[in-house]
Amino acid sequence: MPNLIEEVEDFGKSERRGLVSQLTRVLRHLLKWQYQPQRRSESWLDSITDARTQIGLIIEDSPSLKRYPAEKLEESYQRARCQAAKQAHLTMSVLPEICPYAIGSVLAED
């Protein structure tokens, strides 16, 4: 029984990490899309769409995580902000310190 409990807990941690990773990915590409319009590409759109799909699938498999993206939005945004600045060769001061996107728009399929 203790081993089973540990496996279930580890699975939950893995699902939460995966969700945060995908949320960070969406936010990173949204920032790059907004702050590098001259470099917009279909691959960025594909990445945004795929990350949103992956988040949806995780929540579908684990409905208890439905509120988790909203809980982790700011933390994920800070990671995405650092990553986007490095990848886009932007100074951090160019990107907003606080997430400018509502969770609904981050996860919206359109």
C-alpha positions, 0 to 999 in steps of 0.5 A: 500500500505505501508503494502504491501511494508513493506512485500515485503521488509521483504521478500527480507531481509529474502531471503538474510539472508537465502542465507548468512546462506547457503553460510556460511554453505558451507564455514564452511564445505569446511574449515572442509573438507580441514583442517580435512581430517581425519574426512571427512564424507558423512554428510559433503558432503550432507551438502555442496550439500544441501546448494548449492542447497538451494542457487540455489533455492533462486536465482531461485526464486529471480534472483535479488540475483544472485550477492549477494553470491559474495558480501557476500563471505568474510563476510560469510567466516569470520563467517564460519572461526570462526564456523569451528575453534570452531567445529573442535577445531582448532586455528584461525591461522590455517585457512586462514584470507582471503577466499581461495575459488572463488565464482564459486567453492563455488557454483559449484555442483561438 
